[in-house]
Amino acid sequence: MTESKPEIRSGLDGVYFMESAICKVDGANGRLYYYGYPIDELAAESNFEEVSYLLMNGRLPNLSELSSFRERMRAARAIPGEVIDVITELSERSTPMHILSTAVDMIGSLKREGPDRKSTYIEIISELSSVVAAIGSISATGRYTRPEDSLGHIENFLYMLKGERPNKESVEIMERMFILHAEHSSNASTFSAIVTASTLSDIYSSTVSAINTLKGPLHGGADEMALRMLNDMRGKDIARYVDNTIALGGRIMGFGHRVYKSYDPRATIIKGILESVQPKASAEVRELTKTVLSLEAVMRDKVSSKGIWPNVDLFTGPVYRYLDILPELFTPIFAASRAPGWCSHIQEYWKSNKLLRPTVFYTGEVGKRYVPIEKRQGE
Ligand code: CMC
């Protein structure tokens, strides 16, 4: 008897696999909430450490809770010397995302953590920023800048990345960028982290799965690709560029989303940041801004009726260029800022863990007989 074909949801589109209280992505109305708090309020009022606390504990901290959380993050900033050596060794031969994955795996292997230890989450959130800063600094200058205890998380991140104290404006912008990227429900990298965690592997291995999933251009890798596409469009007829790209089956990077069928609220905020820095921006950033705004207008005319709108990755690149950050570091920075989201979901999933193991509908044959190789007819 043949099995009847079940409903198959390509890309797991619209498939629910658990309940979660962490993040609400309201795709129809373009709204986003972390534990009920609207993203625009968090981006305007909060800071990355506080948002990390919120994501790990489900509520905002009081002053003393925040202070001890910050202390624990600060204590975890330093990267083991062996890991710095590996970053240095790979920096001329590999890509920042590959190096990040290797370095995080190495930190995990040196610590040999078991599946769940609460402080490990805080360590990972802190360490990822340090590793990304070290990768950026070592590839640019060959030097590793040690963390500075007197600085807050974001200020220290920029200090380790650039080797000098950042100005107030850079810290404020980066703080908001980290908050905006900190969490986004069951996106591909978070799901990947949960799949690994569901086998009762450890937190570092789950984070490495997430990093490697984030890297792809359909997910976190889109921020770098969008910037490269904007550079490629410069001086060209943008409407024609879009038509040609789509006609060839390509994607316009920084647009479209599985859940948002309206303007991504994070893109609205990042666009606001970009517009606000224009008076002080370099010619490069002003040119990128002109291009990205023209592209946005062209895409609005051509594809917004299909629910394709700017996503978080469209304006991120020009803002990071304003901070003088190289494109190959955009996705690693996305990873560093997403660490609390990944950790929060791993922790939530482990509260009632079940091995994640979906099913495929088999369409092949059964009952074939094995033929020894010398008796097989060539195809
Ligand atoms: N450019 C051109 N066409 C697009 C785009 C785009 N950016 N996004 C979707 N479409 C079209 C697609 O061609 C398809 O058209 P048709 O129905 O005629 O075949 C339709 O829209 C549906 O696309 P899909 O790929 O089936 O939908 P999805 O929900 O799987 O896509 C997406 C989501 C993010 C993969 C897609 O929008 C995309 O490839 N965007 C470009 C890459 C990008 O910016 N990614 C970052 C996503 S947000 C941040 C993050 O997750 O990290």
Boltz pocket constraint, residues with backbone or C-beta under 6 A from the ligand:
constraints:
  - pocket:
      binder: B
      contacts: [[A, 11], [A, 187], [A, 217], [A, 218], [A, 219], [A, 220], [A, 221], [A, 222], [A, 246], [A, 250], [A, 251], [A, 252], [A, 253], [A, 254], [A, 255], [A, 256], [A, 257], [A, 258], [A, 259], [A, 306], [A, 308], [A, 311], [A, 312], [A, 313]]
      max_distance: 6.0
